[in-house]
Amino acid sequence: MTARVIGLSALLVLSILLAPPQGARAQSVLERTPNLQGDWIGDELHLTFVHRMWRVRRGGENRATASTSSMVGYPVRTDVLLAAQYASRSTVGRSNELELFARWAPLRPVEGAPVGLAVAAAYNTAAESFDGEVSVRLPVSELQLFGSVRAFSDAYRSGDSRVALGAGILARLRPSVALAADVVSVVDREAGEKIAWSAGLQLWIPRSPHSVSFHATNAATTTLQGSSMGSRTMWGFDFTTPLTFF
């Protein structure tokens, strides 16, 4: 079974590397890193599904457990996204996490702007916190550089407001293939708190409207708070799809 999964994964990666580039939709992992969304808006109703797995030792045995983050977003304008994101096994406050957010991106490189700029406002039900983010994206040849400043009114249900800073990079190897990495950290980390990080292979699936990211990270969820604090190393994927039947 393991050999079959490895073989199918290798075949998928090979087909993406050899396939000619297709017309790209806006909701693509080739415009962001695993933990930094940047000015990502999309051009229609869309869904992202993130699954991250890790091992735990219980009863003398190694067992696999996972966290999932599912987001549904709709661009009410070409520069405004309204979305809801639900995550299980969150490290923020409680076991489950719901984030409602709006993102405004007045500048986007996919629309010809020299730099990407986005402002997001969110409410996190697990932390009962009003959160926000200002993010930038700078295209430099085949590279895209990301920066982020985040603020939380109640960080990780601690009762304290905190700020987090993030940076990332995405390198295009082909129009449909990229490598991405990022780091995010709360300012003035306390003892035991870890910097969140991720690194992954970002792929456009040939002859389809879908994209997928295979990545490693230590952040359990992809909400603003969930992706700003690290825990254990995890392996996962991020799959995006437009909901065209609506």
Secondary structure, DSSP 8 states (H G I E B T S, - for coil): -HHHHHHHHHHHHHHHHHS------SS-GGGS-SS--TT---SS-EEEEEEEEEEEEETTEEEEEEEEEEEEEEEEETTEEEEEEEESS-SSSSSSEEEEEEEEEEE-GGGT-SSEEEEEEEEETTTTEEEEEEEEEEEETTEEEEEEEEEESSGGGSS--EEEEEEEEEEEEETTEEEEEEEEEESS--TT-B-EEEEEEEEE-TTSS-EEEEEEES-S--STTGGGSB-S-EEEEEEEEE-TT-
